[in-house]
Amino acid sequence: MATMLGLEFEKPIIELERKIEELKNLTSHKGIDISGEIKTLEGKLSQIKKDVYENLTPWQRVQIARHPRRPYTLDYIEMIMTDFVEIHGDRHFYDDKAMICGLAKIDGESIAIIGHQKGRDTKENLERNFGCANPEGYRKAMRVMRMAAKFNLPIVTFIDTPGAYPGIGAEERGQAEAIAYNLREMTDLKTPILVFVIGEGGSGGALGIGVGDRVYVLENAYYSVISPEGCAAILWKERSRSPDAAASLKLTAKDLIEMKIIDGMVKEPIGGAHRYPKEMAANLKKAIKKDLALLKAIPKDKLINARYDKIRSVGVYKEHS
């Protein structure tokens, strides 16, 4: 069901939806037959949606990726999976609520699920650190990944973070080392790994759970070395240039596919995941099941070698003697 909490460029759509709803209420309560007008407006609405959402700028996609009603990791777990058992703590410091880790089933198949988690209100966002994990979150994630590899369970990760938490405490406890350690260890885990950027995919915070055999970005998500605001502040010293930075960073799924950084894009319903979460969950589930079946058929040694080759193929460089 569509939400009425909209972004600036969605306002014409929301206003038309409200008009249609008012006419439908008038028909049901007053008994006035205006079905012809309603049908005409619904046709107009469909065309406007298509025009708007098929021609979004990179900056508009960033805004959708951050939409407060967009589904988060726990939402997808509830809609896609069953028998979810959350695993807490890194056994060193504490339980990072910005990182969800656990075991679950997809149509009876057991998996390990790991993902960033933001909050729905100020209180929950403070508890979950706005989806910015501390070192403990990445160490908890690796703890669960190792468990998955031990018991031959495939791993699915959902990335949705503006970046790892940059606070003094996080740095003191080894933030950079925790992320680097995960990058190294994930390349050699002898089990299939599927990675999905479901919202924001920011910097090392995303990479800390982002090494996989297949990496996908949702149509209105983004994956970037830095946020558009951060890039604008560095290059132009102006946050107002964030839309320009978003375009220059090539952070959309289509750009990333062209640069061969990711393996593909998961389509969103016209209107975005924040407006039609159940449809988005169905698309995501289909993508997960398809690739899990393919990856499980690959022998473990070939899986590891292919993962290594995939990582090494990213980027352009020259060797000099």
KEKE-3310 file (N, C-alpha, C; in steps of 0.2 Angstrom, whole numbers, plus 5000, padded with zeros to 4 digits):
npx = (5004:5003:5012:5009:5019:5029:5042:5050:5049:5039:5027:5017:5012:5007:4997:4988:4984:4978:4967:4960:4957:4948:4937:4933:4929:4918:4910:4907:4900:4891:4884:4886:4889:4904:4913:4919:4927:4936:4943:4949:4958:4965:4972:4980:4987:4995:5003:5010:5017:5026:5033:5040:5047:5054:5064:5072:5085:5102:5103:5090:5087:5096:5089:5078:5083:5086:5074:5062:5052:5056:5059:5068:5082:5076:5063:5063:5067:5056:5046:5051:5057:5057:5057:5066:5081:5089:5106:5116:5129:5147:5156:5166:5165:5151:5134:5130:5117:5116:5119:5111:5111:5109:5100:5090:5076:5072:5059:5060:5074:5089:5098:5111:5109:5113:5113:5113:5104:5093:5083:5066:5061:5067:5071:5074:5083:5094:5097:5100:5110:5108:5110:5124:5137:5147:5164:5161:5150:5154:5163:5154:5146:5156:5158:5146:5146:5157:5151:5141:5149:5155:5144:5139:5130:5123:5126:5118:5118:5112:5115:5114:5118:5125:5138:5152:5152:5160:5166:5176:5177:5174:5185:5195:5193:5196:5190:5194:5202:5193:5184:5193:5198:5186:5185:5196:5193:5181:5183:5188:5179:5171:5158:5143:5140:5129:5126:5116:5113:5102:5098:5106:5123:5137:5153:5167:5159:5149:5157:5162:5153:5151:5158:5156:5150:5140:5135:5122:5112:5098:5086:5083:5093:5110:5127:5143:5159:5159:5147:5136:5135:5147:5156:5153:5156:5170:5175:5169:5166:5153:5137:5126:5129:5127:5118:5126:5137:5132:5129:5141:5148:5144:5135:5123:5113:5113:5124:5135:5134:5138:5151:5156:5156:5146:5135:5122:5106:5092:5075:5064:5046:5036:5037:5044:5052:5048:5035:5029:5032:5029:5029:5042:5049:5045:5051:5065:5066:5064:5076:5086:5083:5085:5099:5105:5102:5110:5123:5125:5127:5140:5156:5166:5180:5181:5172:5177:5189:5183:5177:5188:5194:5184:5184:5197:5196:5189:5190:5202:5219:5237:5252:5269:5285)
npy = (4994:5011:5024:5040:5048:5058:5063:5078:5078:5069:5074:5078:5066:5061:5070:5068:5055:5057:5064:5055:5046:5053:5055:5041:5039:5048:5042:5030:5034:5044:5038:5042:5040:5041:5034:5034:5046:5043:5032:5039:5047:5038:5032:5043:5045:5033:5035:5047:5042:5033:5041:5049:5040:5032:5041:5046:5056:5054:5060:5060:5047:5044:5051:5043:5031:5034:5036:5037:5028:5017:4999:4990:4980:4971:4972:4965:4953:4949:4948:4940:4929:4915:4908:4915:4918:4928:4932:4938:4950:4951:4944:4950:4964:4971:4970:4976:4985:4991:4982:4968:4951:4934:4917:4910:4905:4902:4898:4885:4883:4884:4898:4910:4926:4943:4960:4979:4989:5002:5015:5018:5029:5043:5039:5025:5026:5032:5021:5012:5018:5025:5016:5015:5005:4999:4993:4982:4977:4973:4963:4954:4951:4944:4933:4926:4923:4914:4904:4900:4896:4885:4876:4874:4883:4895:4912:4928:4945:4961:4977:4993:5007:5023:5024:5017:5019:5034:5038:5042:5032:5021:5021:5019:5006:4999:5001:5002:4991:4981:4981:4979:4966:4959:4960:4953:4940:4936:4934:4921:4912:4897:4895:4899:4917:4930:4947:4961:4978:4987:5000:5013:5012:5015:5018:5011:5006:4999:4990:4981:4971:4967:4958:4947:4932:4936:4952:4963:4978:4987:4995:5008:5011:5015:5014:5018:5026:5037:5049:5059:5072:5072:5072:5083:5093:5091:5093:5105:5113:5115:5110:5112:5107:5094:5086:5087:5081:5068:5064:5064:5054:5042:5032:5024:5009:5006:5013:5007:4994:4996:4999:4987:4984:4979:4964:4965:4972:4974:4975:4988:4991:5001:5017:5014:5005:5010:5013:5002:4990:4976:4970:4973:4965:4953:4953:4953:4942:4932:4935:4931:4917:4912:4914:4908:4895:4893:4895:4886:4875:4875:4869:4870:4874:4880:4890:4898:4902:4908:4919:4926:4930:4938:4949:4954:4958:4970:4987:4998:4997:4999:4990:4993:4989)
npz = (5000:4996:5004:5012:5015:5008:4996:4989:4975:4974:4977:4967:4963:4975:4978:4968:4971:4983:4978:4970:4980:4988:4979:4978:4991:4990:4981:4988:5000:4996:4986:4973:4956:4949:4942:4930:4930:4940:4934:4924:4931:4937:4927:4923:4934:4934:4923:4927:4938:4931:4923:4932:4941:4932:4928:4937:4945:4950:4963:4968:4969:4979:4989:4990:4994:5007:5013:5026:5027:5021:5018:5031:5037:5047:5043:5030:5034:5041:5031:5022:5027:5039:5056:5062:5072:5082:5085:5097:5102:5102:5109:5115:5118:5117:5113:5097:5091:5079:5070:5063:5066:5063:5062:5050:5040:5022:5014:5020:5019:5027:5032:5036:5041:5039:5043:5042:5053:5054:5064:5067:5073:5083:5096:5093:5083:5090:5098:5089:5082:5071:5061:5059:5062:5075:5079:5086:5080:5068:5071:5078:5066:5059:5068:5067:5053:5052:5060:5051:5040:5046:5048:5035:5030:5019:5017:5018:5016:5021:5016:5023:5027:5031:5033:5043:5061:5066:5078:5093:5102:5095:5086:5095:5099:5088:5074:5060:5059:5062:5051:5040:5043:5042:5028:5023:5029:5024:5010:5010:5016:5016:5010:5001:4998:4998:4993:4996:4993:5001:5004:5009:5004:5011:5010:5020:5030:5023:5016:5025:5027:5015:5005:4993:4983:4974:4971:4973:4970:4975:4965:4968:4978:4984:4981:4987:4989:4997:5005:4995:5001:5009:4999:4991:5001:5002:4989:4984:4995:4999:5004:4996:4984:4983:4974:4962:4966:4968:4955:4950:4957:4952:4958:4957:4954:4940:4935:4942:4938:4924:4926:4931:4944:4952:4952:4948:4947:4958:4954:4958:4964:4953:4960:4971:4985:4997:4996:4992:5000:5002:4989:4985:4994:4989:4976:4980:4987:4977:4970:4979:4981:4968:4966:4976:4974:4962:4967:4977:4970:4966:4968:4983:4983:4970:4971:4980:4973:4962:4968:4973:4961:4956:4964:4962:4949:4949:4946:4937:4932:4930:4928:4931:4927)
capx = (5000:5007:5013:5008:5024:5032:5048:5047:5047:5033:5021:5011:5009:5003:4991:4983:4982:4973:4961:4957:4954:4942:4932:4931:4925:4912:4906:4904:4896:4885:4881:4887:4893:4909:4919:4923:4932:4941:4947:4953:4963:4970:4977:4984:4992:5000:5008:5014:5022:5031:5037:5044:5051:5059:5068:5075:5092:5105:5102:5083:5088:5099:5084:5073:5087:5086:5067:5061:5048:5059:5060:5075:5084:5071:5057:5063:5067:5049:5042:5054:5060:5054:5061:5072:5084:5094:5112:5118:5136:5153:5160:5172:5163:5144:5129:5129:5111:5115:5120:5107:5114:5105:5099:5083:5074:5068:5055:5063:5081:5092:5103:5113:5107:5117:5112:5113:5097:5091:5077:5060:5060:5073:5073:5076:5089:5099:5098:5104:5116:5107:5113:5131:5140:5154:5168:5158:5145:5157:5165:5148:5145:5161:5156:5140:5148:5161:5147:5138:5153:5156:5138:5137:5124:5124:5126:5114:5119:5109:5118:5110:5122:5129:5145:5154:5152:5167:5167:5182:5177:5175:5192:5200:5192:5198:5185:5197:5205:5188:5182:5198:5198:5181:5186:5200:5190:5175:5185:5190:5173:5169:5150:5140:5138:5125:5126:5111:5112:5095:5096:5112:5129:5142:5160:5169:5154:5146:5161:5163:5149:5150:5162:5152:5150:5136:5133:5117:5110:5091:5085:5084:5098:5116:5133:5148:5165:5158:5141:5136:5136:5154:5160:5152:5160:5177:5176:5166:5165:5146:5133:5121:5132:5126:5116:5131:5142:5129:5129:5149:5150:5142:5133:5117:5114:5115:5131:5139:5134:5142:5158:5157:5158:5141:5133:5116:5101:5085:5070:5059:5040:5036:5035:5049:5051:5045:5028:5026:5037:5028:5031:5049:5051:5044:5057:5071:5066:5065:5083:5090:5082:5088:5106:5107:5102:5116:5130:5126:5129:5147:5161:5168:5186:5179:5168:5182:5193:5179:5176:5194:5195:5179:5186:5203:5194:5186:5194:5207:5225:5242:5258:5275:5291)
capy = (5000:5017:5029:5047:5052:5059:5067:5084:5076:5064:5078:5078:5059:5060:5075:5065:5049:5059:5066:5048:5043:5057:5053:5035:5040:5051:5037:5025:5037:5048:5035:5046:5036:5045:5029:5037:5051:5040:5028:5043:5050:5032:5032:5049:5043:5028:5038:5051:5038:5030:5047:5051:5035:5030:5046:5049:5058:5050:5063:5058:5040:5044:5052:5037:5026:5036:5037:5034:5022:5012:4993:4989:4972:4967:4971:4960:4946:4947:4947:4935:4923:4912:4904:4919:4918:4933:4931:4944:4951:4949:4940:4954:4970:4972:4969:4982:4985:4993:4976:4962:4944:4928:4912:4910:4900:4904:4892:4879:4882:4888:4903:4915:4933:4949:4967:4985:4991:5009:5015:5021:5036:5046:5034:5019:5028:5032:5014:5008:5022:5027:5011:5015:5000:5000:4987:4976:4975:4969:4957:4950:4948:4938:4927:4922:4921:4908:4899:4898:4892:4878:4871:4874:4888:4901:4919:4933:4951:4967:4983:4999:5012:5029:5022:5014:5024:5037:5041:5041:5025:5016:5021:5016:4999:4996:5001:5001:4984:4976:4981:4976:4959:4956:4960:4947:4933:4935:4931:4914:4908:4891:4895:4905:4923:4934:4953:4966:4985:4988:5007:5016:5008:5020:5018:5005:5003:4994:4985:4977:4965:4967:4954:4941:4929:4940:4958:4967:4985:4988:5000:5015:5011:5018:5011:5024:5027:5043:5051:5065:5078:5072:5073:5090:5097:5091:5096:5112:5116:5117:5105:5113:5104:5087:5083:5087:5075:5061:5062:5062:5048:5036:5028:5021:5002:5006:5015:5002:4988:4998:4999:4980:4984:4974:4959:4966:4977:4971:4980:4990:4992:5009:5021:5013:5000:5013:5014:4995:4985:4968:4969:4974:4959:4947:4953:4952:4934:4929:4935:4927:4910:4910:4914:4903:4888:4892:4895:4880:4869:4876:4866:4875:4877:4884:4895:4903:4905:4913:4925:4930:4933:4943:4955:4956:4961:4977:4993:4999:4999:4997:4987:4995:4985)
capz = (5000:4996:5009:5010:5017:5002:4995:4986:4968:4974:4978:4962:4964:4982:4978:4964:4975:4988:4975:4969:4987:4990:4974:4979:4997:4988:4978:4993:5005:4993:4980:4966:4951:4946:4941:4924:4932:4944:4930:4920:4935:4939:4921:4923:4940:4932:4918:4931:4941:4926:4921:4938:4944:4927:4926:4943:4945:4956:4970:4970:4971:4986:4994:4991:4998:5014:5015:5033:5027:5017:5022:5033:5037:5050:5039:5025:5038:5043:5025:5017:5031:5045:5061:5063:5079:5082:5089:5100:5105:5099:5114:5117:5121:5119:5107:5093:5088:5072:5065:5065:5064:5066:5058:5048:5034:5017:5011:5023:5018:5032:5030:5040:5039:5043:5040:5045:5055:5057:5068:5064:5077:5086:5101:5091:5079:5095:5100:5083:5080:5064:5056:5059:5066:5079:5078:5089:5075:5062:5075:5078:5060:5057:5072:5064:5047:5054:5062:5045:5036:5049:5047:5028:5029:5015:5020:5015:5020:5018:5017:5023:5031:5028:5035:5050:5066:5066:5085:5096:5105:5089:5083:5100:5099:5081:5069:5054:5059:5062:5044:5036:5045:5039:5021:5022:5030:5019:5004:5011:5019:5011:5009:4997:5001:4993:4996:4994:4996:5001:5005:5008:5004:5012:5012:5023:5034:5019:5014:5031:5026:5007:5001:4991:4977:4970:4975:4970:4973:4973:4960:4971:4983:4981:4984:4986:4993:5001:5004:4991:5005:5011:4993:4990:5006:5000:4982:4983:5001:4999:5004:4991:4977:4984:4968:4957:4968:4967:4948:4948:4960:4949:4964:4956:4952:4933:4934:4945:4933:4919:4929:4933:4951:4955:4947:4945:4950:4959:4952:4963:4961:4952:4966:4976:4990:5003:4994:4991:5003:5001:4982:4985:4997:4984:4971:4984:4989:4971:4968:4984:4980:4962:4966:4981:4970:4958:4971:4981:4965:4964:4973:4988:4980:4964:4974:4983:4968:4958:4972:4973:4954:4955:4968:4959:4943:4950:4945:4932:4935:4926:4931:4928:4928)
cpx = (5004:5006:5011:5013:5029:5038:5045:5045:5041:5027:5015:5008:5004:4996:4986:4980:4976:4966:4957:4953:4948:4936:4929:4927:4918:4907:4903:4899:4890:4881:4881:4891:4898:4915:4923:4928:4938:4946:4952:4959:4968:4975:4982:4990:4997:5005:5013:5020:5028:5036:5042:5049:5056:5064:5071:5082:5095:5104:5095:5083:5091:5094:5079:5077:5087:5079:5065:5056:5050:5061:5068:5076:5078:5065:5057:5064:5060:5045:5044:5055:5056:5059:5067:5074:5089:5100:5115:5126:5141:5158:5166:5170:5156:5140:5128:5122:5110:5117:5116:5110:5110:5105:5092:5082:5071:5065:5058:5070:5084:5098:5106:5112:5110:5115:5112:5105:5097:5085:5072:5058:5067:5076:5077:5083:5095:5101:5102:5109:5115:5110:5120:5134:5146:5158:5165:5153:5148:5160:5159:5146:5149:5160:5151:5142:5152:5156:5143:5142:5154:5150:5135:5131:5126:5123:5122:5116:5115:5112:5114:5113:5125:5136:5146:5154:5159:5169:5174:5183:5178:5182:5197:5199:5193:5194:5188:5199:5199:5185:5187:5199:5192:5182:5190:5197:5185:5177:5187:5185:5171:5161:5148:5138:5135:5124:5121:5112:5105:5093:5103:5118:5135:5148:5162:5164:5150:5150:5162:5158:5147:5154:5157:5153:5145:5134:5128:5115:5103:5091:5086:5088:5104:5122:5139:5153:5164:5151:5141:5138:5144:5158:5159:5156:5168:5179:5175:5165:5157:5141:5127:5123:5131:5123:5121:5136:5139:5129:5137:5151:5149:5139:5127:5118:5116:5122:5136:5139:5138:5149:5160:5159:5153:5139:5126:5112:5094:5080:5066:5052:5040:5033:5040:5047:5047:5037:5025:5031:5035:5030:5038:5052:5050:5049:5063:5071:5067:5073:5087:5089:5086:5096:5109:5107:5108:5122:5131:5128:5137:5152:5164:5175:5185:5176:5173:5187:5189:5178:5182:5195:5190:5181:5192:5201:5191:5191:5199:5214:5231:5248:5264:5281:5296)
cpy = (5006:5021:5036:5051:5053:5064:5073:5082:5071:5068:5078:5071:5059:5065:5071:5058:5051:5061:5060:5045:5047:5056:5046:5035:5043:5046:5032:5028:5041:5044:5038:5042:5041:5040:5031:5041:5048:5036:5033:5046:5044:5031:5037:5048:5038:5031:5043:5047:5035:5036:5049:5046:5032:5035:5050:5051:5054:5053:5061:5051:5039:5046:5047:5032:5028:5037:5034:5028:5016:5005:4992:4982:4968:4967:4966:4953:4944:4945:4941:4928:4921:4909:4909:4919:4923:4931:4937:4944:4948:4945:4944:4960:4971:4970:4975:4981:4988:4988:4970:4956:4939:4922:4912:4905:4904:4898:4886:4878:4887:4892:4907:4922:4938:4955:4973:4986:4998:5009:5019:5028:5038:5041:5028:5020:5029:5026:5010:5012:5024:5022:5011:5010:5002:4994:4981:4973:4971:4963:4952:4947:4943:4932:4923:4920:4914:4902:4896:4894:4885:4873:4872:4878:4894:4907:4924:4940:4957:4973:4989:5004:5017:5028:5019:5020:5027:5040:5039:5034:5020:5015:5017:5008:4995:4995:4999:4993:4979:4975:4977:4968:4955:4955:4954:4941:4931:4932:4924:4910:4903:4890:4900:4911:4928:4941:4958:4972:4987:4996:5011:5011:5013:5017:5011:5002:4998:4988:4979:4971:4964:4963:4948:4938:4933:4946:4962:4973:4985:4994:5007:5015:5014:5015:5016:5024:5033:5045:5057:5071:5078:5074:5081:5095:5097:5095:5104:5116:5119:5111:5105:5109:5096:5083:5082:5081:5068:5059:5060:5056:5041:5030:5024:5014:5002:5008:5010:4995:4990:4997:4992:4980:4979:4969:4961:4971:4973:4976:4982:4991:5000:5012:5019:5008:5003:5014:5007:4990:4978:4966:4969:4967:4953:4947:4951:4944:4930:4929:4931:4920:4908:4910:4909:4896:4887:4892:4889:4874:4870:4873:4871:4878:4881:4890:4901:4906:4910:4920:4929:4933:4938:4949:4958:4960:4968:4982:4992:5001:4996:4995:4990:4991:4990)
cpz = (5000:5002:5007:5013:5011:5001:4990:4979:4968:4975:4973:4962:4970:4981:4973:4967:4980:4984:4973:4975:4989:4985:4976:4986:4995:4985:4983:4998:5002:4988:4973:4962:4947:4944:4935:4925:4935:4939:4926:4924:4937:4933:4921:4928:4938:4927:4922:4934:4937:4924:4926:4940:4939:4925:4932:4942:4951:4963:4972:4972:4978:4991:4995:4995:5006:5017:5022:5033:5023:5021:5024:5034:5041:5047:5034:5028:5039:5037:5021:5021:5036:5050:5062:5071:5079:5087:5091:5102:5101:5103:5116:5121:5123:5112:5103:5089:5081:5067:5068:5062:5067:5060:5056:5042:5029:5013:5013:5022:5023:5030:5036:5037:5043:5039:5044:5047:5057:5061:5065:5067:5080:5091:5098:5087:5084:5097:5095:5080:5073:5059:5055:5064:5069:5077:5081:5084:5070:5065:5076:5072:5058:5062:5069:5057:5047:5056:5055:5041:5039:5048:5040:5026:5024:5019:5016:5019:5016:5021:5017:5028:5028:5029:5042:5055:5067:5073:5088:5099:5100:5087:5089:5100:5092:5076:5062:5053:5058:5055:5040:5037:5042:5031:5019:5023:5026:5012:5004:5014:5014:5012:5005:5001:4996:4997:4993:4997:4995:5002:5004:5009:5005:5014:5015:5027:5030:5017:5019:5031:5019:5003:4999:4985:4972:4974:4970:4974:4970:4969:4963:4977:4980:4985:4982:4991:4998:5000:4999:4995:5007:5005:4991:4995:5004:4994:4981:4989:5002:4999:4998:4984:4978:4978:4963:4959:4967:4960:4947:4951:4957:4954:4963:4953:4944:4932:4937:4941:4927:4920:4931:4940:4955:4950:4944:4949:4952:4958:4958:4960:4959:4957:4972:4982:4996:5002:4994:4993:5002:4994:4981:4988:4993:4979:4974:4985:4983:4969:4973:4982:4973:4962:4971:4978:4966:4962:4974:4976:4964:4969:4977:4985:4974:4966:4976:4978:4964:4962:4972:4966:4953:4958:4964:4952:4943:4949:4939:4934:4930:4930:4928:4931:4932)
residu = (MET:ALA:THR:MET:LEU:GLY:LEU:GLU:PHE:GLU:LYS:PRO:ILE:ILE:GLU:LEU:GLU:ARG:LYS:ILE:GLU:GLU:LEU:LYS:ASN:LEU:THR:SER:HIS:LYS:GLY:ILE:ASP:ILE:SER:GLY:GLU:ILE:LYS:THR:LEU:GLU:GLY:LYS:LEU:SER:GLN:ILE:LYS:LYS:ASP:VAL:TYR:GLU:ASN:LEU:THR:PRO:TRP:GLN:ARG:VAL:GLN:ILE:ALA:ARG:HIS:PRO:ARG:ARG:PRO:TYR:THR:LEU:ASP:TYR:ILE:GLU:MET:ILE:MET:THR:ASP:PHE:VAL:GLU:ILE:HIS:GLY:ASP:ARG:HIS:PHE:TYR:ASP:ASP:LYS:ALA:MET:ILE:CYS:GLY:LEU:ALA:LYS:ILE:ASP:GLY:GLU:SER:ILE:ALA:ILE:ILE:GLY:HIS:GLN:LYS:GLY:ARG:ASP:THR:LYS:GLU:ASN:LEU:GLU:ARG:ASN:PHE:GLY:CYS:ALA:ASN:PRO:GLU:GLY:TYR:ARG:LYS:ALA:MET:ARG:VAL:MET:ARG:MET:ALA:ALA:LYS:PHE:ASN:LEU:PRO:ILE:VAL:THR:PHE:ILE:ASP:THR:PRO:GLY:ALA:TYR:PRO:GLY:ILE:GLY:ALA:GLU:GLU:ARG:GLY:GLN:ALA:GLU:ALA:ILE:ALA:TYR:ASN:LEU:ARG:GLU:MET:THR:ASP:LEU:LYS:THR:PRO:ILE:LEU:VAL:PHE:VAL:ILE:GLY:GLU:GLY:GLY:SER:GLY:GLY:ALA:LEU:GLY:ILE:GLY:VAL:GLY:ASP:ARG:VAL:TYR:VAL:LEU:GLU:ASN:ALA:TYR:TYR:SER:VAL:ILE:SER:PRO:GLU:GLY:CYS:ALA:ALA:ILE:LEU:TRP:LYS:GLU:ARG:SER:ARG:SER:PRO:ASP:ALA:ALA:ALA:SER:LEU:LYS:LEU:THR:ALA:LYS:ASP:LEU:ILE:GLU:MET:LYS:ILE:ILE:ASP:GLY:MET:VAL:LYS:GLU:PRO:ILE:GLY:GLY:ALA:HIS:ARG:TYR:PRO:LYS:GLU:MET:ALA:ALA:ASN:LEU:LYS:LYS:ALA:ILE:LYS:LYS:ASP:LEU:ALA:LEU:LEU:LYS:ALA:ILE:PRO:LYS:ASP:LYS:LEU:ILE:ASN:ALA:ARG:TYR:ASP:LYS:ILE:ARG:SER:VAL:GLY:VAL:TYR:LYS:GLU:HIS:SER)
# end
